[in-house]
């Protein structure tokens, strides 16, 4: 569940951030469907981790994602102000976005791939 927690939250913020770049309505609809499933998965994973008391481990993962994606403090753990945080969002109830660069920084574990992270040989193709 902790491994899933690493990726599902990143997936939600990646798809939300990518929406602005999609001009083809068919692609946008498909991406919205994937985003919805990612969000359902993420909330279920957060619920299970919360119910099992994995507060510290989840916070360490959240802190790692935050450290890897750049200087902004975007990521939220499964606890926020001492309460369950099953659906992380801003003050308006909106999920936050990550740029392609921020997403790659997380999967590379801090910027350029240096032979470690989830894609040690980097991604292939151009990322816009």
C-alpha positions in Angstrom: 0.0 0.0 0.0 2.9 2.4 0.7 4.4 1.7 -2.7 1.0 2.4 -4.3 0.8 5.6 -2.3 4.0 6.8 -3.9 2.6 6.6 -7.4 -1.2 7.2 -7.2 -0.9 10.7 -5.7 1.7 11.6 -8.3 -0.6 10.3 -11.1 -3.5 12.4 -9.9 -1.4 15.6 -9.9 0.3 14.7 -13.2 -3.0 14.2 -15.1 -4.5 17.3 -13.5 -1.4 19.3 -14.6 -1.4 17.9 -18.1 -5.0 18.7 -18.8 -4.2 22.3 -19.9 -2.0 20.9 -22.7 -4.7 18.7 -24.3 -6.6 20.4 -27.2 -8.1 17.3 -28.7 -11.4 16.7 -26.9 -11.2 12.9 -27.3 -7.8 12.9 -25.6 -9.0 15.2 -22.9 -12.0 12.9 -22.2 -9.7 9.9 -22.0 -7.3 11.7 -19.7 -10.2 12.8 -17.5 -11.3 9.2 -17.2 -7.8 8.1 -16.2 -7.6 11.0 -13.7 -10.8 9.9 -12.1 -9.6 6.3 -11.7 -6.3 7.5 -10.3 -8.2 9.7 -7.8 -10.4 6.8 -6.8 -7.3 4.6 -6.3 -5.5 7.3 -4.4 -8.3 8.0 -2.0 -8.8 4.2 -1.3 -5.1 3.8 -0.7 -5.1 6.9 1.7 -8.1 5.4 3.5 -6.4 2.1 4.1 -3.1 3.7 5.2 -5.0 5.9 7.6 -7.1 3.0 9.0 -3.9 1.0 9.6 -2.1 3.9 11.3 0.7 4.4 8.7 0.8 8.1 9.5 4.6 8.5 9.8 5.5 6.3 6.8 3.0 8.1 4.6 4.4 11.5 5.8 7.9 10.5 5.0 6.8 9.5 1.4 4.9 12.8 1.1 8.1 14.7 2.3 10.2 12.8 -0.2 7.9 13.7 -3.1 8.0 17.3 -2.0 11.7 17.3 -1.8 12.1 15.7 -5.2 9.5 17.9 -7.1 11.1 21.3 -6.3 10.9 24.1 -3.8 7.1 24.4 -3.5 5.5 22.6 -0.5 2.6 21.0 -2.5 2.3 17.4 -1.2 0.1 16.5 1.6 0.2 13.4 3.8 -2.7 11.3 5.1 -2.9 13.6 8.2 -3.4 17.4 7.9 -3.7 19.4 11.1 -4.2 16.2 13.1 -7.2 15.1 10.9 -7.6 12.5 8.2 -6.6 13.8 4.8 -8.1 11.4 2.3 -8.6 13.9 -0.5 -5.7 16.3 -0.6 -6.7 19.7 -2.0 -6.2 23.4 -1.7 -8.4 25.8 0.3 -11.0 25.7 -2.4 -11.2 21.9 -2.5 -9.3 21.6 -5.8 -6.6 19.1 -6.3 -3.2 20.6 -7.1 -1.3 20.1 -10.3 2.3 19.1 -11.1 4.2 20.1 -14.2 5.8 17.5 -16.3 9.2 18.6 -14.9 7.9 18.1 -11.3 6.6 14.6 -12.2 9.9 13.6 -13.8 11.8 15.0 -10.8 9.8 12.6 -8.6 10.2 9.5 -10.7 13.9 10.3 -11.2 14.2 11.0 -7.4 15.3 14.6 -7.6 15.9 15.9 -11.1 18.1 14.4 -13.7 18.2 10.7 -13.7 21.5 9.6 -12.3 21.3 5.8 -12.5 18.7 5.5 -9.7 15.1 6.3 -9.2 12.2 4.6 -10.9 13.5 5.3 -14.4 17.3 5.0 -14.0 17.9 5.3 -17.8 15.5 8.2 -18.1 12.3 8.3 -20.2 12.5 8.1 -23.9 10.9 10.8 -26.1 10.4 14.5 -25.7 8.4 15.8 -22.7 6.7 19.1 -23.3 
